[in-house]
Amino acid sequence: MRAAVVNAFDAPPQYGEYPGPVARGEHEMVVEVLAAGLHQLVRARANGTHYSSTGTFPLVPGVDGVVRDQESNLRYAVLDDGPLGMFAEQAVIDVRRSVPLPNDVDPVRIAAAMNPAMSSWLALRRRITFEKGQSVLILGATGSSGRMAVQIAKRFGADRVVAAGRNASRLAALHELGADETVTFEQADRAADVDVVLDYVWGEPSAVAMTALVKARRDRGAPLHWIQIGSIAGQTSPVHSAVLRAARLQICGSGVGSVSPREILEELPDIAEAVHAGELDVRARPVPLAQVAEAWSAQTDDRIVFVP
Ligand SMILES: NC(=O)c1ccc[n+]([C@@H]2O[C@H](COP(=O)([O-])OP(=O)(O)OC[C@H]3O[C@@H](n4cnc5c(N)ncnc54)[C@H](OP(=O)(O)O)[C@@H]3O)[C@@H](O)[C@H]2O)c1
């Protein structure tokens, strides 16, 4: 079958031939892939920078997507860490790691939105007890996941959402999605009294924001939940030890591992429903899978979705 094939961590995938998939386990099924998103996680696994990279080549990237099963029903499926991902004409899914979709869904929209939407949805639902009326600061709010986080925090009843980033014009556009305020990382002190931080950047910007925020916090005994979700600005962050002592700061992470597969699966139908119903603004760009090598490093505000 035709697929995107990675042969080394330092080279983009090439469109070529890959052996057709075979279902082995009791719950496995060969499916037709309709749409699969080029998420940061996909790039990071293929270039070896993600903690779940296996280093096994050849590798077909793609961690999730919309598929047609053998009964012609549509499903959203998440794959395990194996070498055959979704950037192919066919894939093998574990039916237990998939959710049925209505037959009138837009596969590209679902494939674009599920991974970015899941990031804040799971963090707020499964890593803390988020309550209506709480306030949220989003670090790295201008990306696909941050844009979703603005909308999802509001959906879950956030009273105040502050969007932080480095690009003023992209930040300004977040007001129409529900952001109450926008700030640079250095201006995080303006959100000093938030209850929750959703952190997509880590690295230097997070450390800068954490120090500014803690210093300016009026009630340092009030709980501050800092949820580490992405590391687009650096895998490590020079967090000053004082911030951990000077405020009631609790840092945790949210991702595959810290949220169990069962918990993820329990949330997927509601996320898919919200996306399908048009309740979340989604920016998606369908691209033929044959153009994977060119599209791999493209700079775009839209989430690229490969269509075999
Ligand atoms: N744990 C999870 O469940 C989960 C799920 C989804 C995503 N993530 C992670 O979250 C992160 C963001 O993902 P995404 O889907 O939003 O990616 P994306 O759509 O490609 O957006 C990238 C974002 O990162 C910002 N950025 C890039 N380099 C930066 C830097 N050096 N300093 C500050 N900001 C920088 C960009 O800001 P500009 O607008 O200024 O360019 C943009 O807002 C990634 O690390 C991804 O792996 C985690």
The ligand as a Tripos MOL2 file, in Angstrom:
@<TRIPOS>MOLECULE
LIG
   48    52     1     0     0
SMALL
NO_CHARGES

@<TRIPOS>ATOM
      1 N1          0.2050   16.5180   26.3190 N.am      1 LIG1
      2 C1         -0.7420   16.5660   25.4090 C.2       1 LIG1
      3 O1         -1.7960   15.9610   25.5680 O.2       1 LIG1
      4 C2         -0.5420   17.4100   24.1770 C.ar      1 LIG1
      5 C3         -1.5190   17.4210   23.1710 C.ar      1 LIG1
      6 C4         -1.3420   18.2870   22.0840 C.ar      1 LIG1
      7 C5         -0.1750   19.0760   21.9910 C.ar      1 LIG1
      8 N2          0.7620   18.9690   22.9560 N.ar      1 LIG1
      9 C6          2.0010   19.7640   22.8740 C.3       1 LIG1
     10 O2          1.6990   21.1540   23.0170 O.3       1 LIG1
     11 C7          2.6430   21.9340   22.2780 C.3       1 LIG1
     12 C8          1.8940   22.8840   21.3320 C.3       1 LIG1
     13 O3          1.1760   22.0730   20.4050 O.3       1 LIG1
     14 P1          0.2280   22.7290   19.2940 P.3       1 LIG1
     15 O4         -0.6390   21.6580   18.7900 O.co2     1 LIG1
     16 O5         -0.4340   23.9430   19.8150 O.co2     1 LIG1
     17 O6          1.2960   23.1580   18.1880 O.3       1 LIG1
     18 P2          1.1690   24.2450   17.0340 P.3       1 LIG1
     19 O7         -0.2300   24.3590   16.5700 O.co2     1 LIG1
     20 O8          2.2210   23.9240   16.0360 O.co2     1 LIG1
     21 O9          1.5320   25.6370   17.7470 O.3       1 LIG1
     22 C9          2.7960   25.8640   18.2500 C.3       1 LIG1
     23 C10         2.7140   26.9980   19.2510 C.3       1 LIG1
     24 O10         3.9320   27.0970   19.9550 O.3       1 LIG1
     25 C11         4.3990   28.4390   19.9350 C.3       1 LIG1
     26 N3          5.8560   28.4170   19.9290 N.ar      1 LIG1
     27 C12         6.6720   27.7800   19.0570 C.ar      1 LIG1
     28 N4          7.9610   27.9420   19.4180 N.ar      1 LIG1
     29 C13         7.9390   28.7240   20.5350 C.ar      1 LIG1
     30 C14         8.9550   29.2700   21.3590 C.ar      1 LIG1
     31 N5         10.2560   29.0290   21.1250 N.pl3     1 LIG1
     32 N6          8.5860   30.0280   22.4050 N.ar      1 LIG1
     33 C15         7.2980   30.2700   22.6510 C.ar      1 LIG1
     34 N7          6.2720   29.7960   21.9060 N.ar      1 LIG1
     35 C16         6.6150   29.0350   20.8530 C.ar      1 LIG1
     36 C17         3.8090   29.0440   18.6850 C.3       1 LIG1
     37 O11         3.7550   30.4350   18.8840 O.3       1 LIG1
     38 P3          3.6640   31.5570   17.7310 P.3       1 LIG1
     39 O12         2.2070   31.7410   17.4630 O.co2     1 LIG1
     40 O13         4.2890   32.7310   18.3680 O.co2     1 LIG1
     41 O14         4.4460   31.0240   16.5650 O.co2     1 LIG1
     42 C18         2.4420   28.3700   18.6800 C.3       1 LIG1
     43 O15         1.5970   29.0210   19.5730 O.3       1 LIG1
     44 C19         3.5600   20.9380   21.5790 C.3       1 LIG1
     45 O16         4.7180   20.7430   22.3720 O.3       1 LIG1
     46 C20         2.7340   19.6580   21.5450 C.3       1 LIG1
     47 O17         3.5280   18.4910   21.4590 O.3       1 LIG1
     48 C21         0.6070   18.1730   24.0500 C.ar      1 LIG1
@<TRIPOS>BOND
     1     1     2 1
     2     2     3 2
     3     2     4 1
     4     4     5 ar
     5     4    48 ar
     6     5     6 ar
     7     6     7 ar
     8     7     8 ar
     9     8     9 1
    10     8    48 ar
    11     9    10 1
    12     9    46 1
    13    10    11 1
    14    11    12 1
    15    11    44 1
    16    12    13 1
    17    13    14 1
    18    14    15 2
    19    14    16 1
    20    14    17 1
    21    17    18 1
    22    18    19 2
    23    18    20 1
    24    18    21 1
    25    21    22 1
    26    22    23 1
    27    23    24 1
    28    23    42 1
    29    24    25 1
    30    25    26 1
    31    25    36 1
    32    26    27 ar
    33    26    35 ar
    34    27    28 ar
    35    28    29 ar
    36    29    30 ar
    37    29    35 ar
    38    30    31 1
    39    30    32 ar
    40    32    33 ar
    41    33    34 ar
    42    34    35 ar
    43    36    37 1
    44    36    42 1
    45    37    38 1
    46    38    39 2
    47    38    40 1
    48    38    41 1
    49    42    43 1
    50    44    45 1
    51    44    46 1
    52    46    47 1
@<TRIPOS>SUBSTRUCTURE
     1 LIG1         1 GROUP 0 **** ****
